[in-house]
C-alpha cells in the first residue's frame, strides 16, 4: 500500500512550524520531523554557542542555536529548503526575518548517529549553495574530532580534520576554540 505524500508551500510550512510542538525540516515541499539530541549533543552545542556569543557580544554578529532555521534557495531547482542547524552565526544586516536566517557565515552541526549521513552529504551539498557561508563545522560527540569545510573562493571548498591536540580556527568570526572548550563536561581531552 502506498501513502500519498503531502506537499506544503513555504508559507504553509512556516505557519505550521510556529505552532508545532516538534520541529520539522523542509525540503522542497516535504517536511521531516526531527528527533531529539543526546545530553552530550546538547552540552557540545551549548559549549560552542556560549563561547561564540561571548566572543561576538556587542558586535554586528548574532549567534543562534537549534530553534532557528536557515533558508536555502536552490534557484536551479526552484526549490526552498529549511534546516535547523545546531549553531549558526550571521553578521549580515539583511538577516531580519524572525524565524529563519538567509545569510549565515558559520554553521555548526554536532553529529548524531541518526543525522550523520544527512549532515555529511545532503546538508553539506545544500549549505554550500549559501553565498554567505564561509565555514561549515561538523563536531563528533563520541570522540574528539572536528571536520571544518571552508570556502576558499566561490567554487572551491577545502576540508580539514582536527583531533585532540588541534584548535578550531573559526576564521568567519575571528575565534579560536580549543578542544577542551568544545568537549567540556563531555569528553576528557
C-alpha positions as CSV (number, residue, x, y, z in Angstrom):
1,X,0.0,0.0,0.0
2,X,1.4,3.4,-0.9
3,X,0.7,6.6,1.1
4,X,0.4,9.8,-0.8
5,X,2.9,12.5,0.0
6,X,1.6,15.8,1.2
7,X,3.4,18.9,-0.2
8,X,3.3,22.2,1.6
9,X,4.1,25.6,0.3
10,X,6.8,27.6,2.1
11,X,4.1,29.8,3.7
12,X,2.1,26.7,4.9
13,X,5.3,25.2,6.4
14,X,6.3,28.4,8.2
15,X,2.8,28.9,9.6
16,X,2.6,25.2,10.8
17,X,6.0,25.4,12.4
18,X,5.0,28.4,14.5
19,X,2.6,26.2,16.5
20,X,4.2,22.8,16.2
21,X,5.4,21.1,19.3
22,X,8.1,19.3,17.3
23,X,10.5,20.8,14.7
24,X,10.4,19.8,11.1
25,X,12.9,20.4,8.3
26,X,11.5,21.3,4.9
27,X,12.9,20.1,1.6
28,X,11.1,21.4,-1.5
29,X,7.6,20.9,-0.1
30,X,8.1,17.8,2.1
31,X,8.5,18.0,5.8
32,X,10.6,15.7,8.0
33,X,10.2,15.5,11.8
34,X,13.4,16.0,13.8
35,X,14.5,13.7,16.6
36,X,15.8,15.0,19.9
37,X,19.5,15.0,20.7
38,X,21.5,13.3,23.5
39,X,22.8,15.0,26.6
40,X,26.3,15.1,25.1
41,X,25.0,16.6,21.9
42,X,23.3,19.4,23.9
43,X,26.3,20.1,26.0
44,X,28.7,20.4,23.0
45,X,26.2,22.7,21.2
46,X,25.9,24.9,24.3
47,X,29.7,25.0,24.8
48,X,30.2,26.2,21.2
49,X,27.3,28.6,21.1
50,X,28.1,30.2,24.5
51,X,31.8,30.8,23.5
52,X,30.6,32.3,20.2
53,X,28.1,34.5,22.0
54,X,30.6,35.7,24.5
55,X,33.2,36.5,21.7
56,X,30.7,38.3,19.4
57,X,28.7,40.1,22.1
58,X,28.3,43.8,21.4
59,X,29.2,43.5,17.7
60,X,27.2,43.2,14.5
61,X,27.1,39.4,14.5
62,X,24.4,37.2,16.2
63,X,24.5,33.6,17.4
64,X,21.6,31.2,17.2
65,X,21.0,27.7,18.4
66,X,18.9,24.8,17.2
67,X,15.5,26.6,17.3
68,X,16.4,29.0,14.4
69,X,16.0,27.8,10.9
70,X,18.3,28.6,7.9
71,X,16.6,29.1,4.5
72,X,18.3,27.9,1.3
73,X,17.0,28.7,-2.1
74,X,18.1,26.3,-4.9
75,X,17.3,28.6,-7.8
76,X,18.4,26.0,-10.4
77,X,15.7,23.6,-9.0
78,X,13.2,26.3,-8.0
79,X,13.2,24.7,-4.5
80,X,13.3,26.0,-0.9
81,X,14.9,24.2,1.9
82,X,14.8,24.9,5.7
83,X,17.1,23.2,8.2
84,X,17.6,23.7,11.9
85,X,21.4,23.8,12.4
86,X,22.8,23.2,15.9
87,X,24.6,26.6,15.9
88,X,24.6,29.4,13.4
89,X,26.1,32.9,13.1
90,X,25.1,35.7,10.9
91,X,26.9,39.0,10.5
92,X,24.6,40.3,7.7
93,X,22.3,43.2,8.5
94,X,19.8,41.8,5.9
95,X,19.0,38.9,8.2
96,X,15.9,40.4,9.7
97,X,13.4,37.6,9.5
98,X,12.1,36.5,12.8
99,X,12.1,32.7,12.2
100,X,15.0,32.0,9.9
101,X,18.3,33.2,8.6
102,X,19.2,33.7,4.9
103,X,22.8,34.8,5.3
104,X,24.8,32.8,7.9
105,X,28.6,32.9,7.7
106,X,29.1,29.9,10.0
107,X,27.0,26.8,10.6
108,X,27.9,24.1,13.1
109,X,26.3,20.6,13.3
110,X,27.0,18.2,16.1
111,X,26.9,14.7,14.6
112,X,24.4,12.1,15.9
113,X,24.1,8.5,14.7
114,X,20.7,9.3,13.2
115,X,21.8,12.5,11.4
116,X,25.4,11.9,10.5
117,X,24.8,10.8,6.9
118,X,22.4,13.8,6.2
119,X,24.8,16.3,7.8
120,X,27.9,15.0,5.9
121,X,26.2,14.7,2.5
122,X,22.9,16.3,1.9
123,X,23.4,19.3,4.2
124,X,27.0,19.8,3.1
125,X,25.9,20.0,-0.6
126,X,22.9,22.3,0.2
127,X,24.7,24.6,2.6
128,X,27.4,25.3,0.0
129,X,24.7,27.0,-2.0
130,X,24.6,29.8,0.5
131,X,26.8,32.6,-0.8
132,X,27.3,34.0,2.7
133,X,28.5,30.7,4.2
134,X,32.3,30.7,4.9
135,X,32.6,27.7,7.2
136,X,30.6,24.5,7.9
137,X,31.8,22.6,11.0
138,X,30.9,19.0,11.9
139,X,31.6,18.0,15.5
140,X,31.7,14.4,16.6
141,X,30.1,13.7,20.0
142,X,31.6,10.3,20.8
143,X,35.3,11.2,20.0
144,X,37.4,14.3,19.9
145,X,37.2,15.0,16.2
146,X,36.0,18.0,14.2
147,X,35.8,18.5,10.5
148,X,35.8,22.0,9.0
149,X,34.7,22.8,5.5
150,X,35.9,26.3,4.4
151,X,35.1,28.3,1.3
152,X,38.3,29.1,-0.4
153,X,36.6,31.0,-3.2
154,X,33.1,31.0,-4.9
155,X,33.6,27.5,-6.3
156,X,36.2,25.7,-4.2
157,X,35.9,24.4,-0.6
158,X,38.6,22.7,1.5
159,X,38.2,20.2,4.3
160,X,40.3,19.9,7.4
161,X,40.1,17.2,10.1
162,X,41.1,18.2,13.6
163,X,41.9,16.0,16.6
164,X,42.8,16.2,20.3
165,X,45.8,18.4,20.0
166,X,44.4,20.9,17.4
167,X,42.5,24.1,17.8
168,X,39.4,25.0,15.8
169,X,40.1,28.3,14.0
170,X,36.8,29.9,13.0
171,X,38.0,32.5,10.5
172,X,34.5,33.6,9.7
173,X,34.1,35.2,13.2
174,X,37.8,35.5,14.3
175,X,37.6,33.0,17.2
176,X,39.8,30.1,18.1
177,X,38.3,27.2,20.1
178,X,40.4,24.7,21.9
179,X,39.1,21.1,22.1
180,X,38.7,21.3,25.9
181,X,36.3,24.3,25.2
182,X,34.2,22.3,22.8
183,X,34.1,19.0,24.8
184,X,33.9,20.4,28.3
185,X,31.8,18.1,30.5
186,X,31.6,15.5,27.7
187,X,35.0,14.0,26.9
188,X,38.3,14.4,28.6
189,X,40.9,16.0,26.3
